[in-house]
Amino acid sequence: MSRPALDAPAADLDALVREILTSRVYDVARETPLDPGPRLSARLGCDVWLKREDLQPIFSFKLRGAYNRISRLDADERARGVAAASAGNHAQGVALAARRLGISALIVMPDTTPAIKVDAVRALGAEVLLAGDSYGDAQARCTELAAETGRVLVHPFDDPLVIAGQGTVGEEIVRRRPGELAAVFVPVGGGGLLAGIAAYVKAVLPAVKVIGVEPFDADAMARSLEAGRRVRLPQVGIFAEAVAVQEVGVHTFAIAQRAVDEVLRVTNDEICGAMKDVFDDTRAIVEPAGALSVAGLKRFVAREGARVGAGAYVAVLSGANLNFDRLRFVAERAELGEAREALFAVTIPERPGAFRAFCAALGRRVVTEFNYRLSGREAAHIFVGVAVDSRPDALALTERLREAGYETVDLSDDELAKLHARHMVGGHAPEAVAERVMRFSFPERPGALLRFLDTLGGRWNISLFHYRNHGADFGRVLAGFEVPDAEGAEFERFLEALGYAWEREDGNEAYRRFLA
């Protein structure tokens, strides 16, 4: 049977539940444990459990949907083989499922895909083709190749059989739940995992909340549910690349409208903090998308409050395919995401003993970072990180410093400060003329920085530049250009035609205090 009985978008949730209960995922996937999160439970004051999809053979839930779909191909379709576009997890699921079933697989991946993921897919026996800078580019090329070769496309999320395969996660949660279940938190990209879990949980335990979680910069499902129609994002953030989807599926959206209670948005810092939480409780290192559910659970508890005995909160850890290099960035941001560190710009007198007096004002707090360079004889601008207990504690410290006479600005939510300024504090640049400061993102691959500089060209002098590789799919650059006022309009046209995502930062507080 090449197509399921459920064919129209969300035509019959009962039919989807039947597909979940009769799926063949356990030919290749494993039933993963539902582990307690004792430290999270104690800190949040509620009963937290972690659904360990990071323990699948490919370290991701994606194997379930891919195998359930491919196992249902008829003889003619199997002979033609399958094709899929993916930046990693779905690719590995399709490759392993195809190998187990003896079917040829072609996987199209973006040029920006980390080598560890490309190598993993090839090791599973699939043919890999690299195409384009994004998932959208890879998907378009994959569609062309499928039409040319007759291969069957295996969609990563918008296929009822894929959704049913992912829905087996929900069946396991319900069957192995530790007593009363209050809510299930699910990472959301295209919506396949959310739709499958929601359909099953609501059919069996309708009072249980099913809550999706997305990054603020990749929130296609949240925006779609708010608008009552599918919304396509013009661009998405790629920190949690496994959920970096511009538009959710037709099927997944229709099911979410009927079976999902809400979708929460979280910041990248909150994701980093959640990754640390998971490590503290399990010693497992999940990928950013894999920790989304924990970040959402924490945000939900902060908003609603929680208490032990009110029912279990289950967070689905969806995957653990993380580039080791990314841990540098995660470790740097985790304390901010946990609200255990705050970053400040503080102005102190430029005179002997001023540093000591400032540290005395901090009291016995731990200083995590201190950056300073002489830039004037009247006042010193320092960039300082301080350990705190919570965001309210950071706000209280800000007021305490101001009351002590120090001009203080909290930079904990300032991306320029966190990504760039903290590494660049070294004094102002009085000789820079008509400086315009921009933050850029560009596809990260070998030679990417040189190509970026070649694209910028040499029309305007670069007066400031900072780039640091975080092991991510996109590089991030802070650059200053000396642009005479008369050439401002031409510079704006240049930016629009550049082809890279950018933001103006001339008025940023961290730039003004430390770099301008």
C-alpha positions in Angstrom: 0.0 0.0 0.0 1.7 3.2 -1.1 -0.6 5.7 0.6 -2.4 5.5 3.9 -6.2 5.6 4.4 -5.7 9.0 6.0 -5.0 11.2 2.9 -6.9 14.5 3.2 -5.4 16.9 5.7 -6.4 15.7 9.2 -9.4 14.0 7.6 -9.9 11.6 10.5 -7.8 11.6 13.7 -9.2 8.2 14.5 -7.6 6.8 11.4 -4.3 8.4 12.3 -4.5 6.8 15.7 -5.1 3.4 14.1 -2.0 4.1 11.9 0.0 4.8 15.0 -1.1 1.6 16.7 -0.3 -0.5 13.7 2.9 1.2 12.6 6.0 -0.9 11.9 8.6 1.4 13.5 9.8 -1.3 16.0 11.4 -3.3 13.1 14.2 -0.7 13.4 13.5 1.8 16.1 13.6 1.2 19.8 11.1 2.0 22.5 12.9 4.7 24.5 12.8 5.2 28.2 10.9 7.8 30.1 13.5 9.0 32.6 13.0 11.2 35.7 14.6 14.6 35.9 15.3 14.8 39.6 17.3 18.1 39.6 14.8 19.8 37.3 11.9 18.5 39.4 13.5 19.8 42.6 14.3 23.2 41.1 11.0 23.8 39.4 8.8 22.3 42.1 7.0 19.8 39.8 7.4 16.3 38.5 9.6 16.3 35.4 10.2 13.3 33.1 12.3 13.1 29.9 11.4 11.1 26.9 14.7 9.9 25.6 14.5 9.9 21.8 18.2 10.9 21.8 18.8 7.1 22.5 17.5 6.0 19.1 20.0 4.2 16.7 20.4 7.4 14.8 20.1 9.6 18.0 16.8 11.1 16.8 13.1 10.3 16.6 13.2 10.8 12.8 13.8 7.1 12.2 10.3 6.3 13.3 8.5 8.3 10.6 11.0 7.5 7.9 10.7 3.7 8.4 7.0 3.7 8.8 6.7 5.5 5.4 9.3 3.5 3.5 8.1 0.2 4.8 4.7 0.8 3.2 6.1 1.2 -0.3 4.8 -1.3 -2.9 7.2 -3.4 -5.0 7.3 -1.0 -7.9 8.1 2.0 -5.6 10.8 0.0 -3.8 12.5 -0.8 -7.1 12.6 2.9 -8.0 14.1 3.9 -4.6 13.6 6.8 -2.4 14.8 10.4 -2.2 14.7 12.9 0.7 16.0 16.4 1.5 17.4 17.0 5.0 20.1 18.7 6.9 20.7 15.7 9.1 18.3 13.8 11.3 15.6 12.9 8.6 18.5 12.0 6.3 19.9 9.5 8.7 16.4 8.1 9.3 15.7 7.6 5.6 19.2 6.1 5.0 18.9 3.6 7.8 15.3 2.6 6.9 16.3 2.2 3.3 19.3 0.1 4.1 17.2 -2.2 6.4 14.7 -2.7 3.7 17.2 -3.1 0.8 16.1 0.1 -1.0 18.3 2.6 -2.8 18.3 6.1 -1.2 19.4 9.5 -2.5 19.7 12.2 0.1 20.1 15.9 -0.9 21.7 18.0 1.9 22.6 21.7 1.9 26.2 22.6 1.3 26.3 24.0 4.8 25.6 20.6 6.5 28.3 19.8 9.0 30.6 17.0 7.8 29.7 14.8 10.8 26.1 14.5 9.5 27.1 14.0 5.8 29.5 11.3 6.8 26.9 9.6 9.0 24.4 9.4 6.1 27.0 8.0 3.7 28.1 5.5 6.3 24.5 4.2 6.3 24.8 3.4 2.6 22.8 6.3 1.0 24.0 8.4 -1.9 24.5 12.0 -0.8 24.3 15.1 -3.0 25.1 18.6 -1.6 23.0 21.4 -3.1 22.4 25.0 -2.0 22.8 26.9 1.3 19.6 26.0 3.0 17.0 23.2 3.4 14.8 25.0 0.9 17.5 24.8 -1.7 18.1 21.2 -1.0 14.3 20.4 -1.1 13.9 22.1 -4.5 16.8 20.1 -5.9 15.5 16.9 -4.4 12.1 17.4 -5.9 13.7 17.9 -9.4 15.8 14.8 -9.0 12.8 12.7 -7.9 10.8 13.8 -10.9 13.7 13.0 -13.2 14.6 9.6 -11.7 11.2 8.3 -10.5 12.3 8.0 -6.9 9.7 8.2 -4.2 9.9 11.4 -2.1 9.9 10.8 1.6 8.9 14.1 3.2 10.4 14.9 6.6 7.1 15.8 8.2 4.1 16.4 6.0 3.1 12.8 5.2 0.4 11.0 7.2 2.5 7.8 7.5 5.5 9.8 8.7 3.2 11.6 11.2 1.9 8.2 12.4 5.4 6.9 12.9 6.3 9.9 15.0 3.1 9.4 16.9 4.4 6.2 18.4 6.4 8.5 20.8 3.0 9.6 22.2 1.8 6.1 22.5 4.9 5.1 24.5 4.5 8.2 26.8 0.8 7.3 27.5 1.6 3.7 28.1 4.6 4.3 30.4 3.4 7.4 32.1 4.3 7.7 35.8 0.8 8.1 37.2 -1.2 11.1 36.3 0.0 13.1 33.3 -0.4 16.9 33.2 1.3 18.0 30.0 3.6 16.9 27.2 6.1 19.4 25.7 7.2 18.7 22.1 9.8 20.4 19.9 8.3 21.8 16.7 9.9 22.2 13.3 7.6 21.2 10.4 5.2 19.7 13.0 5.3 16.0 12.3 6.3 15.0 15.9 3.9 17.4 17.4 1.0 16.3 15.2 1.6 12.6 15.9 1.9 12.9 19.6 -1.0 15.3 19.9 -3.3 13.1 17.9 -2.6 10.1 20.1 -2.5 11.8 23.5 -5.8 13.7 22.9 -7.5 10.6 21.7 -6.6 8.6 24.8 -6.2 11.3 27.5 -8.0 14.5 26.3 -7.4 16.4 29.5 -3.6 16.3 29.1 -2.1 19.4 27.6 0.0 19.0 24.5 2.3 22.0 24.1 4.7 22.7 21.2 7.9 24.6 21.6 9.7 26.7 19.0 12.6 29.2 18.9 11.5 32.8 18.6 13.3 33.0 15.3 11.8 29.9 13.8 8.2 30.1 15.0 6.2 29.1 11.9 3.7 26.9 13.8 3.0 29.5 16.5 2.4 32.2 13.9 0.2 29.9 11.8 -2.0 28.9 14.7 -2.4 32.6 15.6 -3.3 33.5 12.1 -5.6 30.6 11.5 -3.7 29.7 8.3 -0.2 28.5 7.4 2.3 31.3 7.5 5.6 31.2 5.6 8.5 32.9 7.4 10.8 35.0 5.2 13.8 33.5 7.0 14.5 31.4 10.1 17.2 31.3 12.7 19.4 28.2 12.5 20.8 27.8 16.0 18.3 24.9 16.4 18.8 23.7 12.8 16.7 20.6 13.2 13.6 22.8 13.6 14.6 25.6 11.2 11.5 25.3 9.0 10.0 28.3 7.1 6.5 26.7 6.7 4.8 23.9 8.5 3.0 21.1 6.7 -0.6 21.0 5.4 -1.3 17.9 7.4 0.6 18.9 10.5 -1.0 22.3 10.7 -4.5 20.9 10.4 -3.9 18.3 13.1 -2.3 21.0 15.4 -5.4 23.2 15.0 -7.5 20.4 16.4 -5.2 18.7 19.0 -2.5 21.1 20.3 -3.2 23.4 23.3 -0.6 26.0 22.5 2.9 26.6 21.1 5.5 28.4 23.3 8.4 30.4 22.0 11.8 30.3 23.7 15.2 32.1 23.2 18.4 30.6 22.1 19.9 31.3 25.5 17.0 29.4 27.1 17.8 26.5 24.8 21.4 26.5 25.9 20.3 26.6 29.5 18.0 23.6 28.9 20.8 21.7 27.3 22.8 22.1 30.5 19.7 21.1 32.5 19.5 17.8 30.5 23.2 17.2 31.0 22.9 17.8 34.7 20.1 15.2 35.0 21.2 12.6 32.5 24.8 13.3 31.5 23.5 13.3 27.9 24.4 16.1 25.5 21.3 16.8 23.3 21.2 19.0 20.3 19.6 22.5 20.5 16.3 21.3 19.0 16.4 18.3 21.4 16.3 20.6 24.4 13.5 22.8 23.1 10.9 20.9 25.1 12.8 21.4 28.4 13.1 25.2 27.6 9.4 25.4 27.0 8.6 23.4 30.1 10.6 25.8 32.2 8.9 28.8 30.6 5.5 27.3 31.2 6.2 26.6 34.8 7.5 30.2 35.3 4.3 31.5 33.8 1.7 29.2 35.3 3.4 27.9 38.5 3.5 24.2 39.3 3.5 21.9 42.3 4.5 18.4 43.1 1.5 16.0 42.9 -0.3 18.0 40.2 0.7 15.5 37.5 3.8 14.7 35.5 5.3 17.1 32.9 7.0 15.1 30.1 9.6 16.8 27.8 10.5 15.0 24.6 14.3 15.0 24.0 14.0 14.7 20.2 17.7 14.3 19.2 21.4 14.4 20.0 23.1 15.0 16.7 25.3 17.9 17.9 28.6 19.1 16.4 31.1 19.0 19.2 32.3 22.5 18.2 29.0 24.0 19.1 29.6 23.3 22.7 31.8 26.4 22.9 28.8 28.6 22.1 26.4 26.6 24.2 28.6 26.7 27.3 29.1 30.4 26.9 25.4 31.1 26.7 24.0 28.5 29.1 24.5 30.5 32.2 22.7 33.4 30.6 19.9 31.1 29.5 19.6 29.8 33.1 19.6 33.4 34.4 22.7 32.4 36.4 24.9 35.1 34.8 24.2 38.7 33.9 26.3 41.0 31.7 26.6 44.7 32.4 28.1 47.8 31.0 29.2 49.9 34.0 30.9 53.3 34.1 33.3 53.9 36.9 35.8 56.8 37.6 39.1 56.6 35.8 41.4 56.8 38.9 43.5 54.5 41.1 41.4 52.3 43.4 38.2 52.6 41.3 38.3 48.9 40.3 38.6 47.8 44.0 35.7 50.1 45.0 33.5 48.6 42.3 34.3 45.1 43.3 33.5 46.0 46.9 30.1 47.3 45.7 29.5 43.8 44.1 30.1 42.2 47.5 30.8 38.5 47.5 29.3 37.8 44.1 31.3 35.8 41.7 32.7 37.9 38.8 32.6 35.7 35.6 34.1 38.1 33.2 35.8 41.5 33.3 36.9 43.4 30.2 38.4 46.9 30.2 40.9 49.1 28.4 41.8 52.7 29.0 39.8 55.0 26.6 39.7 58.3 28.4 40.9 60.1 31.6 37.5 61.0 33.0 35.6 57.7 33.1 36.2 54.0 32.5 33.7 51.8 30.7 33.9 48.2 31.8 32.2 45.0 30.5 31.5 42.7 33.4 29.8 39.4 33.9 28.4 38.5 37.3 26.9 35.3 38.7 23.3 35.8 39.8 20.5 33.5 41.0 17.7 34.7 38.7 16.6 37.6 36.5 15.0 39.3 39.5 18.4 39.0 41.2 20.1 40.6 38.2 17.6 43.5 38.2 18.2 44.0 41.9 21.9 44.1 41.4 21.5 46.7 38.6 19.6 48.9 41.0 22.1 48.4 43.8 25.0 49.5 41.5 23.0 52.5 40.3 22.3 53.5 43.9 26.0 53.2 44.6 26.6 55.8 41.9 27.5 53.6 39.0 25.9 54.2 35.6 24.8 50.6 34.8 23.2 49.0 31.8 22.1 45.3 31.7 23.3 43.8 28.4 22.2 40.2 29.2 19.7 40.3 26.3 21.9 42.2 23.8 23.0 39.9 21.0 25.8 42.3 19.8 27.2 42.3 23.4 27.0 38.6 23.8 28.3 37.6 20.4 30.8 40.2 19.7 31.5 43.1 22.1 32.6 40.8 25.0 35.4 39.6 22.8 36.4 43.1 21.5 36.5 45.4 24.4 39.7 47.4 23.8 38.9 51.1 23.6 37.1 53.4 21.3 38.2 54.3 17.7 38.5 58.2 17.6 39.8 58.1 14.0 36.9 56.1 12.6 34.8 58.5 10.4 31.1 58.2 9.6 31.1 54.6 10.9 28.1 52.4 10.2 27.9 49.2 12.1 26.2 46.0 10.8 25.7 42.5 12.0 25.7 39.8 9.3 24.9 36.1 9.0 26.3 34.1 6.2 26.3 30.3 5.3 29.2 28.7 7.1 31.3 26.3 5.0 35.0 26.0 4.1 36.2 29.3 2.6 32.9 31.0 3.7 34.6 34.0 5.4 36.8 34.7 2.3 33.7 34.5 0.0 31.9 36.8 2.4 34.7 39.4 2.3 34.9 39.1 -1.5 31.2 39.8 -1.7 31.6 42.9 0.5 34.2 44.1 -1.9 36.4 47.2 -1.3 34.2 50.1 -2.0 34.0 51.3 1.7 36.8 51.0 4.2 36.1 48.4 7.0 36.8 50.1 10.3 35.7 47.3 12.6 35.4 43.5 12.1 34.8 40.6 14.4 34.1 37.0 13.4 34.2 33.9 15.6 33.4 30.4 14.4 31.0 28.7 16.7 30.7 25.4 14.8 27.3 26.4 13.6 25.7 26.3 10.1 25.9 30.1 9.8 28.8 32.5 10.5 28.2 35.7 12.4 30.1 38.9 11.7 30.1 42.4 13.2 31.5 44.9 10.7 31.9 48.7 10.7 32.2 50.7 7.4 33.3 54.3 6.9 30.5 55.6 4.7 30.3 59.4 4.0 26.8 60.8 4.4 26.6 61.5 0.7 27.0 57.8 -0.1 24.4 56.6 2.5 21.7 55.8 0.0 24.1 53.9 -2.2 25.3 51.9 0.8 21.7 51.0 1.7 21.2 49.7 -1.9 24.4 47.7 -1.5 23.2 46.0 1.6 19.8 45.2 0.1 21.5 43.5 -2.9 24.2 41.7 -0.8 22.2 38.5 -0.3 23.0 38.1 3.4 20.9 38.6 6.5 21.9 41.9 8.2 20.9 44.3 11.0 21.9 47.9 11.7 23.6 48.3 15.1 24.8 51.9 15.0 22.7 52.7 18.1 23.5 49.6 20.1 24.4 50.4 23.7 27.3 47.9 23.9 28.8 49.4 20.6 28.3 52.9 21.8 30.0 52.3 25.2 32.9 50.0 24.1 33.6 50.3 20.4 32.3 53.5 18.8 
